[in-house]
Amino acid sequence: MKKRQVVIKKSSTNRTSSVRVRYGECQKNHAANIGGYAVDGCREFMAGGEQGTAEAVSCAACGCHRSFHRREVDEVLCEGSSTSDHV
């Protein structure tokens, strides 16, 4: 189950910017308190609950907070079409 956040911004120049945010593998170091380095191998963030709830920021696979997962941002710029009527 992949959850993605999409934000659409409209500007006055008739361009639309779409930003897609995806959270990749977990980067939490579970052995930091003993001076080592060990990750759990979680490959992708899966929300633990519905969007808008406290569980939505907790990964269902590894239990870590979403902030421990690598954030990937894709921005897409789209040209808008003219809305003028042709007679």
C-alpha positions as CSV (number, residue, x, y, z in Angstrom):
1,M,0.0,0.0,0.0
2,K,1.7,3.2,-1.2
3,K,0.5,6.6,0.2
4,R,1.5,9.7,-1.7
5,Q,0.9,13.4,-0.9
6,V,0.2,15.6,-3.9
7,V,0.1,19.4,-3.6
8,I,-1.1,21.5,-6.5
9,K,-0.3,25.2,-6.8
10,K,-1.8,27.5,-9.4
11,S,-0.1,30.7,-10.3
12,S,-1.4,33.8,-12.2
13,T,0.7,32.9,-15.3
14,N,-1.6,29.9,-16.1
15,R,1.0,27.4,-15.0
16,T,0.3,24.5,-12.6
17,S,3.0,23.1,-10.3
18,S,2.4,19.7,-8.9
19,V,4.7,18.4,-6.0
20,R,4.7,14.7,-5.2
21,V,6.3,13.6,-1.9
22,R,7.2,10.0,-1.4
23,Y,9.0,8.4,1.5
24,G,11.6,5.7,0.7
25,E,13.7,3.4,2.8
26,C,14.1,3.8,6.6
27,Q,17.4,5.4,7.7
28,K,17.0,5.1,11.5
29,N,20.2,3.8,13.1
30,H,19.0,1.3,15.7
31,A,22.5,0.8,17.2
32,A,23.4,4.5,17.7
33,N,23.2,4.2,21.5
34,I,26.0,1.6,21.5
35,G,28.1,3.3,19.0
36,G,27.3,1.0,16.0
37,Y,25.3,1.3,12.8
38,A,22.3,-1.0,12.0
39,V,19.2,-0.3,9.9
40,D,16.1,-2.5,9.9
41,G,15.8,-2.9,6.1
42,C,12.4,-1.3,5.7
43,R,12.3,-0.4,2.0
44,E,9.4,2.0,1.9
45,F,7.2,4.0,4.2
46,M,3.7,2.5,4.7
47,A,1.3,4.7,6.7
48,G,-0.1,2.9,9.8
49,G,-3.5,4.7,9.6
50,E,-5.7,6.9,7.6
51,Q,-4.5,10.4,6.6
52,G,-5.1,13.0,9.3
53,T,-4.7,10.6,12.2
54,A,-1.7,10.2,14.5
55,E,-1.0,6.7,13.1
56,A,-0.6,8.1,9.6
57,V,3.0,9.3,10.4
58,S,4.0,5.9,11.9
59,C,5.3,3.2,9.5
60,A,3.2,0.1,9.5
61,A,6.2,-2.0,8.5
62,C,8.9,-0.9,10.9
63,G,7.1,1.3,13.5
64,C,9.4,4.3,12.9
65,H,8.2,7.9,12.5
66,R,7.9,9.1,8.9
67,S,10.8,11.5,9.4
68,F,13.3,8.6,9.6
69,H,12.4,7.6,6.0
70,R,14.2,9.2,3.1
71,R,12.0,11.9,1.5
72,E,11.8,12.1,-2.3
73,V,10.2,15.2,-3.8
74,D,9.2,15.4,-7.5
75,E,8.0,18.7,-8.9
76,V,6.2,18.8,-12.2
77,L,5.4,22.0,-14.0
78,C,2.5,22.0,-16.4
79,E,1.5,24.6,-18.9
80,G,-2.2,25.5,-18.7
81,S,-4.4,26.0,-21.7
82,S,-6.1,29.2,-22.6
83,T,-9.9,29.5,-21.8
84,S,-10.7,32.1,-24.4
85,D,-13.7,31.4,-26.7
86,H,-13.2,31.4,-30.4
87,V,-16.0,32.7,-32.6
